[in-house]
Amino acid sequence: MDSNASCFDKEIDRTNSNSDKWTKYPQDVIPLWVADMDFESPDCIKTALNERIEHGVFGYTHASNELENTIVEYAKRRYDWGISSAQIVHLPGLVCALHLAVRAFSSEGDTIIVPSPIYPNFNKAVLHANRELSHVEMQIEDGRWVLDMQAFEIACAQPNSKMILLCNPHNPGGTVYTRAELEAIHQLAQRYDLLVVSDEIHCDLILDDVPHVPFASVNEDATNRTITLMAPSKTFNVAGLGYAFAVIANPALRATFNNAKAGLVPYPNLLGLIAANAAFGEGQDWHESLLTYLKENRDIIERWLPSTPLKMVHLEATYLAWIDVSALQLNSVHQFFLDAGVGISDGKDFGNPNYIRLNFGCPKSRLEDAIKRINDALKKHNYL
């Protein structure tokens, strides 16, 4: 059974697979940057894909009723969230949905509120559409990255503010918003009549014993002013298959969203639809084993960092460690780690140049090798 954790210890050579992750840097660099794990997807996905490929005909397609029912059942089972198949909008990816939502529901000159630091495509979605970007800085409070709610309300109250782009769980900080925190965000969205676009792609990568609460499930008003974006890609490592979906309960919002994408956004890949159905319907055992393995990798990092000048707030979710490197006072953070033989994501791309984002979705042996390389570099430059 592939739910055995040993399957995650397997080191797979990805250098000849046209992998973005593995072709960005020279072969002697360990790539721990983009959110792409180095694990094989579960057997249920591989089996479903092989069976479909054996059919041999790959013409125009559409999502099956089975997939939509699987998503509805999955949402109820995992989040106690009642949605219907009519609310699901199938998409070829989540990033295009971010861009689409900004353009569909705002006009040039409107202001879009975005927490910071944040996954870079949030900012790009706003700026590429010639909207005004209003950053609300997140802050560390009781060992968690949270919104500065006073600054958040000031941003919401501005007359040109039209939309909040939320990321729950938060990328890169790893925060899983509590129901109370989401209710506080909703109160402001309702008070100032703002649409909420909630990227919840990391919601099945929660490493602590806390629930994921979809923003749209907070109450009826939240349901009617929210576009929720989800995908199996991060959890089941199928980003290359190109499938995501939006849940839009409000019929008027759903119609506007669908009209905006008509003729511009292609339908999802046939194999992406097949993989999603298998993942959500049959991938539970593998998924639970994955979470156990990722927790162990996170704990390795959290045990290691106190022996260095580097720091990290406890990570509640994702396989992306958001690490404070400010104590090193580096001219080029990215180059320092590259010289050490580790490719990371530079924090400046997320809004804070004093941080790096390190992907620990990899075999323990690879993570431990990266840690050794970083320690060697810290010693070489007299930081240890």
N, C-alpha and C positions, 0 to 999 in steps of 0.2 A: 504494500500500500504506500503511495507516494506521500502520505501524511507524515511518515517517519522523518524526524528532523535531520537524519543523515543526508537526505536528498539535498539539503541546503548547504552541506559542506562540500559538495561536488564543485570543483573548479572547472568551468567550461571555457574553452578557448573561443572567444568572440572576435578575434582580430581579423578573421577573413569573412565576416558576416555583414559587412557594410554598416556596422553599428556606429551611430553618431558618437556614442559614449567612448568607444574604443578606437576611433580613428582621429580624434581631436589631438591627441598627444602622441609623442614617440612611444615605441613599444616598451621602453624601460620605465615608463611612468605608470603608476597605478591610478586609473581614472575613477575618482569618487565624486563626480560633479553632478551631471544631469540626473533627474529623478527616474532612473531606469535601473531595476535590480539585476543582479547577475545570476538569477535563479531560473531554472526551467519552470515554465507554467505547469499547472497541475495536469495529471494524466487525463482527467475528464475533458479538458479543452483539447488536448492533442488528439484524443480519440474522436471527438466530435468533428474536428477539422479534417482528419484523415478520412472519415466516412463521407463527408461532403465532397472532398476532393475526388474520391473514388467515383463519384457520380459522373464527373467529367464535363459537365456543362455549367457554365458560370455566367449566365445571362443577367439581364436587368432583374432586380429583386426588390423585395420590401420586407419589413419586419414581420415576423409571424405573430399570430395571436398567442402562441405558446410563449414567445419571448416577453411580450407585454404582460401576460399573466404571471410569468416568473418574476418580473421586476416588481409588480404589485405585491406579490406574496413575500418577496425578499424585504421590501420596505416595511411591511407589517411585522414580519418575523424579527428583523434586526432592530428596528427603531420604533416599533409600535406606531407607525405612520400610515394612516389610511389614505391611499391615493387610488386613482382609477386609470385604466388603460387610456382613456380619452385625454388625460392630462399629459401624457408622455409625448415628447417631440424627439424623434431620433436624429442624431447628428453625427458627422464624421470626426468630431473632436471637440474638446472643451474650450480650447483657446479661441477657435473661430466663433464659438457661442458668446464668449465674453465680448469680443469685438462687435458681434452682431447686436447684442443687447444694448450696448452703448449707442450704437447708431440708430436702432429702432425706437428707442424710448427717450432720446434727448436730441437737442439741436445745437448747432454751433453757438458757442457762447455760454451754454449751460455748464454748470459745475457738477463734477462727479467726485464723490467723497471716497477716499481709499485709505485704509490703514497703512502705516509704514513702520518697519520694513515690510515688503510684500513681494510676492512672486512677480518678476518683471513684466509679464504680459498684462497684468492689471494696468500698470502705467501706460504701456504701449496702446492698449485698447482705448484709453482716454485721449492720449496725445495724437495718435494717428487719425482720430476722428475730429480733431480740432476742437475738442472740448477742454474746459478748464479743469485742471487737476487740483483737488484739495486734499493734501495729505494730513492725516491725523496720526501723530506719533504714538506708537505703543510704548508702554513703560513696564518695567519689572515691578510687580507688586506681590508680596507673599510668595516669591519664588515662581511666578508665572508672568508671561507676557500678556498684558491686558490693555484695552483701550483706555486712554485718558478721556473719561466721559465728559468732563467739563469742556475740553477742547473739541470733543466730538459734537456736543450740542451746539457750540458756536459755529462749527462748520455746517451742521444741518440747518441752522436758522438763517443762513445767508439766502437772500431772495432768489439767486440763480441756481441754488442747489436742487438737483432733480433726482439723484440716484446715489445709493450706497453700494459699493462693491465689497462684499464680505467674503472672507475665506475661513471656513470652519470645517475641520481643524485648520489652524493657521499655519501657513507656509510663508516664512521659514521658522517661526517661533515654536511651533509644535503645541500650541494651546488648544485644548478642547473647551469651547465655550460652554459654561453651565447654562441651565435653563434661566436662572435669574439674570445672568449677563445678557442672554439673548432677549429676554423680556425688556431689559433696560434699553437695548438697541431698538427694539420694536417700538417702544413708547415714543422715541424721538422720530422714528420713521413715520409713525402715525401722526404725531403732532405737527410735523412739517410736510406731510404728504409726499414722502419719498418712496420711490420704487427700490426694492432690495434685490440685488442679484447675488445669490449665495453659491459660491464655488465650494462644493462639498466632496471633491474628488478623493480626499484623504480620509474620509469618514470611516472606512473599514480598516484603518491602520492605527487604531487607538491602542496604546501600549500599557496604559494604566487601567484600573478597574473603575472606569467612569463611562457613562453612556454618551453616545452621539445623539444630540437633539437637532433634527433638521429645523432650520429657522422657520420654514413655512408651517411647521407643526405647532408653533408656540400658541397660536390662537387663530380665530377665524379671520381677523383682519390681516394678520401676517400671511395666512394662506392666500389671501386675495391680492397682496401687493408684492409677492415674491416669485422670482424665477430661480429655481434650484437647478444647479448643474452638477451632474454626477457621471461616473464612468467606471468600468472595471479595470481600466488600464494600469493604474498604479498598484492596486492590490494584487492583481493576478498577472502582472507583467506582460500585458498585451498591447502596449501603446502603439506598436507598429501596425496593428490591425485596424486602427482607425474607427473607433466607435465610442460615442458618448450619448447622453440624453439629457434633456431638460424636463423638469416637472413644472407645469404651469397650470394651476387650478383655475385661475380667472380666465374665462373664455375670451374676453376682449383682449387681454394681454397676449394670450396664446395666438389669437388671430393676427395681431400686429406683428408678433415675432415670426410667425409662419409667412406672412406676406413679405416681410423684410428679407427672409432667406430665399424666397422663391426665385429660381433661376440663377442664383449666385452660389448657394451652398450645396454641394453635391450630397446625394444620399449616402449613407454609410456603406462601407465595404461589406460585401456578402459574408466574407469569413469573419469580419468583426462581429456581425450579428450572431453568427453561429457560436463564436467564442463567448460572447456575453451570456447567451442562454445557458451554456454549459457551466460557466463560472458561477453565476447567481443560483443556478439550480442544483449543481452537484459539487461545488468546490469547497464546501464548508470544512471538511476534515483537513484538507491541505491548508486552507486559510488559517485555521486555529494553530496548526503547526508552524506556519509562517510567523504568526504573531509571537509565539513562544521564542522562536529563533531571533526575531528582531529585538525583543526585549533583552535577550542575553547580549546581543551586540551593543545595544544602547547602554547596558550596565557596564560592559567592558570600557566604553568611552567614559562613563561617569566615574568609574574607579580610577581611570588613568589621569584624567585632567587635573585633579588636585596636586599631583606631583610636578605639574608644569605651571608656567605663568598664564596658561590659557584657562578660560572659564566658560561654563555653560549653565544656563538655567535648566532645571529638570525638564526633560522632554516628555510630554504626555502622549504625543502621537507623531506619526510619520516615521520614516527611516532617514530623516535629514537632520543632522545635528547642526545647530546654529551656535557657533563657537566664537566667543569674544577673544580676539587676538590683539587688543589694543595695547597690552603691556609690552608687546614686542617692539612697538614704535617703528614699524616697517615703512619704507618708502613705497615698496610694491609688495603687497600681501600675496597676490597671486604668484609672483615670481619666486618669492621665498619658498613657497610650498612646491612649486614646480621644480626648483633646484633641488629640493629634498626628494624628488621622485614621486610626488603625489599631486594629482590634478584635482583641484577643488573648485567650487563656485565662489567667485569673489563677492563679498558682501556689498560692495559698492553698487552692484547691479540690482540689489534688493533695497537699496536705500541707506546702507550703513557700511562705510569702508573699514570700520573697525572689527568686522566680523567675516567669518567664512561659513559656507554651508558645505557640510561633508556628508556624503551618501554612504550609509553603512548597510545598505541592502546588498550584501555580498557575503561570501563564505568567511567564517571567522579567521581562517588562515590569511586571507587577503587583508582583512581589517587589521590584524595583528602585525602584518608586514608593514602596512602603511603607518601604524603607530610607531613602530621601531624606526622607520625612516624619519618621521617627524622628530622623534626624540634625538636621533643622531644629529639632525640639523640644529636643534635647540642647543645641544651640547657643543657643537662646532662653533656656534656663535655666542657661546657663554651665557645662554639663558638658563641652563641647568647646571 
